[in-house]
Amino acid sequence: MLRPSAYALVLVLLLACFLVPIWTDAPAQAQGGSSMPPPAAREARAAEFRFFARSAYEIAAEPCDFSPDLKRKSVLASELGALADFERSGPSADLQSQLQVARDDAAYAVTVKPRDCSPEALALLSPAQTRIELDRGALREMLARMRVLAPTLASEPSLHSPPTSPQDAEFRYLARRVTMIVSPVCPFSRKKDRISTLAGSRELVTRLRNRVRPTRFEAQFATAEADEWFYRSTRVTECQTPDGPMTPELVRRAAAEVKTAVTRMEAIAGTELGRRP
């Protein structure tokens, strides 16, 4: 499974980048990033806050020093200290919940795609000093944006501010993945048999979405959908012509991933689902 690194997220925000689109079976949308309906304004701001917080935590958790002569956390001590000060500055309980969601999501992301800190892998990256300076600038920008957003979130109650645990982070990750597949930006195929294959995947997700509605996982799912919506809103996507030679295999893989993810999400939410009348 692919996960954008915090480093890539920073570059997308600081530079005008293009996203290689993910092909699925909905109508094409050449610009602006999303075929999903936008969340409520307050939830959109919360998703933006989590985006910057999650990216900051991913940078803070970077395990590689990049160079034996540069101790990364020592170089970034001022920025990491400012992030810790923000956490201790007494934000509201709701804002603390948003920070916890971002922390847990960043921690889970490391388990999905562990960083290779071997000398061979690090040799393929840009120079250590350059990467650390980019991380320093990114942390400052992210924290500045979090400070701007924090008062707007504290001024009104959240629609979705779920209690969170490490297992909930896995649920949110999978919810973002399946949302990405079944609510696409660009068309995967225009052939009816392929469209119907992913229509079945969409039905699986819709059924799960309805099943978790009376449980606390409704808020987890809504949080994941808002995060996916904001992630797309930061990108400009150019859609290519669908139905290439690999399309049938890609459709099968997408459908299989959705089925596996939904099964796992049902297992995570199993106790809660079992309480339904």
N, C-alpha and C positions, 0 to 999 in steps of 0.2 A: 504494500500500500504506500502511496506517495504522500508525503507531508511537506508543505512548504516550510523551509527553515526560517527562523527569525531573521537571519541575514537576508534571505530573499525577500521577505516581507518588507524589510526596511528599504531595500533598493526600489521596490515597487512604489512605496509611498514617497520616497524622496526624488525619484526620477520618473519620467513618463515612459512606462514600460507597456509591452503588449503581452497578454496571456495567451499561451497556446491553448486553444479551446478544447473542452472535453465534449466529445460527440455523443449525443443521445437522440431521442426521437421526437422532440417537440419543435415548434416553429422556430426558425432562425431569428436571432437578434444580433445585428452586426455591431451595435455600439452600446456602451453604457452598462453592461455587466450583468443583467439579471432578467430571467423570465419569471421570477417569483414575485408575488405581491409584497409590497413593503410592509414591515411591521408598524405598529403605532409609533408616533414620533418619539415618545419617551423610551420605548424599547429599542428604537434605532440608535438613540444616543447611548443607551446601555451597551448595545452591541459594539458601538465604536469604542467606548471606554474599555470593554473587555479585549477588543482587538489590540489596542495599544498596551494594555497591562499584560496580556498573554505574550506579546512579542517581547516586552521588556523582561519578563520572567524567563523566557527562552534564552535571551542573551545573557542574563545573569547566571543561568544554569549551565552555560557552555563549558564543557569539561576540558577542552583542549587549550593549552597555553600557546600553541602555534609555533613557539620558538623557545629553546631552552634558556635563552638570554632574556626573555620577556615574561614576567609573571603577570598574566593577564588580569587577575583580580586585584593585584597591587596597583596596576596602571589605572584600572577603572574604580579604584576605591572611593573616589569622590562621588561618582555617579551612582554606584551601588549604595553608598551611604545615604544619598538623597532619596533613593527609592525606599530604603528602610525608614527614613524619617517620614515620608509620605504615609507609609503604612501605620506609623505610630502617632500620626497627627490627629487621631480621634475622629475619623470619618464615621458617618452614620452606620447603623447595623446593616442597612441595605447595601451601602457601598462596600462594607467589609465582605458581604456575601458575594458581590460582584468580583472583588479581588480574589476571594477564595476560589471561585469558579475559574478565574484566569490562571491562578497558581496550579490548581489541579489539572487543568487542561494542558498547561505547559509541561508539567511533570509526566503526564500520560504520553504526551507526544514523544518524549525521549524513549519510552518503552516501545513505541511503534517503529521508530527509526533511530537506533542508537548511533551516536557519533563515533566515527573511526578516528582515533587520535594517533594512529601509527605514523611514523615519519614519512612513509611512502604516501599515505593519504594526504597528509598536511603539505607535502611537497607540491601537490596539484593545485593548492589554493593560492590566492594572492598573497603577497608578502605579509608577514605577521604584523608589522607595524601598521600597515595600511588597514588590515582587517580590524585591529584593535581601535584605531582612530575612527573607523566607520561605526564600530559598535558604540564608542563613546558619544559620537554625535547623535546616533540613533537613540540611545538611552535618554539623552537630554531632550530631544524632540518629543519622544514618547511621554516622558514625565510631564513636560510642559503641557501637552495636550490633555493628559489625565487631570491635571490641576484645573484646566479650563472646564472640562466636562463634569468634574465632581460636584460643584455647586448646583448644576442643572439637574443632576440625578437626585441630590438630597432634597430638592424643593418639592418633589411630588412622589407619591408612592409608586412602587414598581408593580407592573402587572405580573412579571415573572422574576422572582428573586428566590430561586429554590435553595433549600439546604443542599449541601454537596458533600460527596465522599469520593475517594479515588475510583470506586466502581461506577459512580455516576459520570465521571469524566469519560470512561470508556463508552457509556451509553450515549453521551453527547457526541463523542467522536464518530460513532457509528451512525447516529442520526444525521450528522452533517454529510457523511459519505453517501448515504442513501438519498438524501435530499438533493445532493449534487447530481446524482445519476437520474433520478426520476423527474426533477424539475430543472431541465437543462437550459443552457444558453443557446446552443447551436444544434441543428438537426444531425442525428446520427445516420438516419436512413429515410428514404421516401418510399420504400417497398413495404407493402402491407404486412407481409409475414414477419418482417423484422420489427415493425412498429408494434404489432400485436404481442411480440415477445416481451418488449419492455412495458407495454400496457399492463401485462400481468404483474411485472415487478412493481409498477406504480400502485396496483391494487393491493399488493402485499403491504406496502408502506402505509397506504390509506387505512387499511384494516388495523394495523398496529397503532397508528395515530389515534384511531377511534377507541381502541381497547384501553390505551393508557389515559384517556381523557378524565376518568374519575379519580386518577391516582396522582401521587406527587410527580410521577414521570411525565405528566402533561407539561409541567413547567420546564423540565429538562429538555423535552422535545422542542418546545417553543423557543427556549434559549438557543438551542442548536440551529434552528431555522433562522432566527434573527442573525446569528453569527455568520451563517452561510450567505444570507442576503447582504450583510455589510461587506463581507469579503469580496463578493462579486462587484459591489458598487465602487470598489477602488480600482477596478480594471476596465480596460477597453479591449473588447474581443473582436477579432476578425474571423468570421465564419468561412470555412472552406467548403468545397463541394463534397457532399456526403457520398456514401456508397462506393468506397474504394475497395480494393481487393481484400483487405483485412476486415472489412465491416462485419461479415457473419461471425467471425471469431470474436471480435470486440463486443458484439451484441451478446454472445453467449457468456463471455466473461463478466460483462456488466450484470446480466441477469443472475448469474451464479453468485456474484459478490452481494447483490441485494438480498438474495435468499439466505446466504450465510449470515449476513449482518442482522437481518430481522430475527432469525433464530436465536442469535446471541443476545439481542436486545430483549427478546421475550424471556430468556433465561435470567437476565439481570433483574428484570421487573417482575419475575415470576410470582414472588410472594404477594406483591401488591395486586397483580392481576387476579390472583386467587381469591382476593377479598371481595371481588365484585359479586353482586347478587345474581 
